Amino acid sequence: MSYALETFRGLLSLLIKMFFIVVPLMVLLEIFREYNLIGKITRPFRIPARIIGFYEDSIYPLMAGIIFGLSYGGGVLIGESDSGRIRGNQRFLVALYLGLCHAVFEDTLIFASLGANGIIVLTTRLIIATIVVGIISLLLRRVNNIKKEVRT
């Protein structure tokens, strides 16, 4: 019986920690959405994102997903794709990056509340996602160049 009670206390503690992390982030998301602040936040990331292989139109859904999570970033990506602003390989690269590295603030805070080193969790996720997407982007560019050479 004491094991079940201890498990319940641990789960309740975790649930409370997650509540105090996720709810403020959701409020922040609504504020960002209301005042269209994500576009302003993405400006400094244009050059580093371009180096990795992202076009300017891809940065908005990329940053939305990194900051607010896979669901919101995926929704923005679908909306941008449907509008024609993001095409082809860019959709794939954004989805790949978000699959590897999404909700960095939320996840980092949750892991840190469980005792992990937040800086290590955050930097490792960002570095791995950047390296993987950079390599894939380079490979996709080479494949596209080969296709262009074959056509001519």
ZIFENLIN-V83155 format. One record per backbone hydrogen bond with DSSP energy under -0.5 kcal/mol. NH is the residue of the N-H (numbers start at 1). CO is the residue of the C=O. Records with the same first field share a line. If there is no record, write none. Layout:
NH: CO + CO
This chain:
5: 1
6: 2
7: 3
8: 4
9: 5
10: 6
11: 7
12: 8
13: 9
14: 10
15: 11
16: 12
17: 13
18: 14
19: 15
20: 16
21: 17 + 18
22: 18
23: 19
25: 21
26: 22
27: 23
28: 24
29: 25
30: 26
31: 27
32: 28
33: 29
34: 30
35: 31
36: 32 + 33
37: 32
41: 37
42: 38
43: 39
45: 42
46: 43
49: 45
50: 46
51: 47
52: 48
53: 49
54: 49
58: 55
59: 55 + 56
60: 56
62: 58
63: 59
64: 60
65: 61
66: 62
67: 63
68: 64
69: 65
73: 69
74: 70
75: 71
76: 72
77: 73
78: 74
79: 75
80: 76
81: 77
82: 78
83: 79
84: 80 + 81
85: 80
86: 80
90: 87
91: 87 + 88
92: 88
93: 89
94: 90
95: 91
96: 92
97: 93
98: 94
99: 95
100: 96
101: 97
103: 65
104: 66
105: 66
107: 103
108: 104
109: 105
110: 106
111: 107
112: 108
113: 109
114: 110 + 111
115: 112
116: 111
118: 116
121: 117
122: 118
123: 119
124: 120
125: 121
126: 122
127: 123
128: 124
129: 125
130: 126
131: 127
132: 128
133: 129
134: 130
135: 131
136: 132
137: 133
138: 134
139: 135
140: 136
141: 137
142: 138
143: 139
144: 140
145: 141
146: 142
147: 143
148: 144
149: 145
150: 146
151: 147
152: 148
